[in-house]
């Protein structure tokens, strides 16, 4: 099996952080988002090659992936942002086996073992949501196979949201479908992979729909902080071996060794990267990068980059690397 991971996007909803860090490499509970996904992939044990479709900050993605994951890798640049079908099309020459396609701006609890014994042409994983109007939703037949995907429906024809995780056993038909989509008129300059799946279904393919137990978005600030909370609650929490004078920790937290916490309350739902300093402050529901310094502040719902300095501020902040904010507090 081969794995295709499209990650060429600029991550505009997570700026300013994604100006300098690729979106899948942003950390929750101390780990890059894509690391959680790759854990599940590599546990399958039958991955022949991972094909990364890169773009924005591609050098950083390549350096990280090549070092972090012990699997043969190929990096292909998507130099024009022409959509998800355009991304997969760039890997077409290397698709010669069943493929797992994963969009790594989410973390999921999915049973990937389903693909090992699947006789269907493919599997698409979904998650039932109440706010179906904001998603592409999957419509199924009586046998649990996909019939179509509808983007942001006004009527509740389905509540099973497409989460960006697909297995395609019938890889020749996938290649045919992607090639067909690229002959059609793009939608606002983009071709969509879901249209390729629709083509496959129209040609008689059977794509099974399977629900995931959990789906945690890391594509925008509010959901990233919530995903950090969930990962902490699901076992990623850790306390340092030693604490400074007057330090109070409210679980769950992820605090790297070597952080300095003095006369401060940290938590719940806080991640502190290595070398962080928190003094005379209260911090909750926050992700802070490496070597951030927080002094005399009251913070919640914050995303702070590396080497950030915050002093005398109360409230919520979203500031990128090497920024400095000082208030009167």
Secondary structure, 3 states (H helix, E strand, C coil): CEEEEECCCCCHHHCCHHHCCCHHHCEECCEEHHHHHHHHHHCCCCCCEEEEEECCCHHHHHHHHHHHCCCCEEEEECCCCCCHHHHHHCCHHHCCCCEEEEECCEEEECCHHHHHHCCCCEEEEEEECCCHHHCEEEEECCCCEEEEEEECCCCCCCCEEEEEEEEECCHHHHHHHHHHHCCCCCECCECCHHHHHHHHHHCCCCEEEEECCEEEECCCHHHHHHHHHHHHHHHHCECCCCCCCCEEEECCEEECCCCEEECEEEECCEEECCCCEEECCEEEEEEECCCCEEECCEEEEEEECCCCEEECCEECCEECCCCEEECCC
